[in-house]
Amino acid sequence: MSKPTPAIPLQQLSDALTDVVARAAQSVVAVHSTRARSSGFVWRSGLIVTADEALDDEGDITVALPGGEIAAANLVGRDPTTDVALLRIDHTNPPPVTLESASVAAGTLVWAVGSQHGAALAAFGAVSFVGGAWRSFRGGEIDVRIELDLTLRRAGEGGLALDVSSRPFGMVVFGPRRQVLVIPAATIERVAATLVTHGRVARGYLGLGLQPTKLDGDDGIGVMVMSVDPNGPGAAAGVRQGDLIIKWNDQQIQGVRVLLRALGPDTEGSTVKLALRRGGEAAETHLTIRERPEN
């Protein structure tokens, strides 16, 4: 009788990687909204973190737990600027994930683990880039930029990013042109805690409709006030339709998008000095930023 062939190193590696996915999948769920399918993971008992961009704006939400059981979910809150949404289910299982803020480096081997109808969904690759803190296109503050080189199915968005030591360090989401990014642990912990308490992350609000315009005889850019919310902070500061905003706190305006992205949660209640041109004449006013209305 022949002796069994000992496990080869490649098989041992495969078994070890399979074990990473299996353990992570115990805390990962499939998220079903009206027209979208994505993933999420248990952040705290009964609370699920998922990708905001993958959720429909309205309609019922359900989750498929590991093994396929379907549970109704309620939206606790969402922050489109950081792509973090929080759901609540009436289950104490699956077990929560402990996110780790340990740094990863370019070249680190990683798994993205999601769920499809309650079954594990996995993609294997590497960290392709690690950078500093950055602001998303919608103005959210992301603590570190992590880009992954792997192919992620649409249903995997909102799943966990793990290294091969099983350390979960963030949530996988799609960036521009389906580039796979990670919303890191520090960002998730900060935003999810705010959503639990307030249901939303406050953003600064000017109450002004703005459009970029090139300044006459100058290489700089200003912004034209196209509309004014009569109940907003711009109106209270005396800003009028047709005004041209030249400077913000004595700094040259770099464009509408840059200006609006700067209206983070910490700007509420702060006062800024606006340098204007009104009918060709210089003017100045002080505007106190308010919290953006929910609508």
Secondary structure as GFF3:
##gff-version 3
##sequence-region A 1 295
A	DSSP	alpha_helix	9	25	.	.	.	ID=ss1
A	DSSP	beta_strand	28	32	.	.	.	ID=ss2
A	DSSP	beta_strand	37	44	.	.	.	ID=ss3
A	DSSP	beta_strand	47	51	.	.	.	ID=ss4
A	DSSP	three_ten_helix	52	54	.	.	.	ID=ss5
A	DSSP	beta_strand	61	64	.	.	.	ID=ss6
A	DSSP	beta_strand	70	79	.	.	.	ID=ss7
A	DSSP	beta_strand	84	89	.	.	.	ID=ss8
A	DSSP	beta_strand	109	116	.	.	.	ID=ss9
A	DSSP	beta_strand	119	131	.	.	.	ID=ss10
A	DSSP	beta_strand	134	135	.	.	.	ID=ss11
A	DSSP	beta_strand	141	142	.	.	.	ID=ss12
A	DSSP	beta_strand	145	149	.	.	.	ID=ss13
A	DSSP	three_ten_helix	154	156	.	.	.	ID=ss14
A	DSSP	beta_strand	160	163	.	.	.	ID=ss15
A	DSSP	beta_strand	168	174	.	.	.	ID=ss16
A	DSSP	three_ten_helix	176	178	.	.	.	ID=ss17
A	DSSP	beta_strand	180	184	.	.	.	ID=ss18
A	DSSP	alpha_helix	185	198	.	.	.	ID=ss19
A	DSSP	beta_strand	204	205	.	.	.	ID=ss20
A	DSSP	beta_strand	208	214	.	.	.	ID=ss21
A	DSSP	beta_strand	221	228	.	.	.	ID=ss22
A	DSSP	alpha_helix	233	236	.	.	.	ID=ss23
A	DSSP	beta_strand	244	248	.	.	.	ID=ss24
A	DSSP	beta_strand	251	252	.	.	.	ID=ss25
A	DSSP	alpha_helix	256	261	.	.	.	ID=ss26
A	DSSP	three_ten_helix	265	267	.	.	.	ID=ss27
A	DSSP	beta_strand	271	278	.	.	.	ID=ss28
A	DSSP	beta_strand	281	288	.	.	.	ID=ss29
A	DSSP	beta_strand	290	291	.	.	.	ID=ss30
###
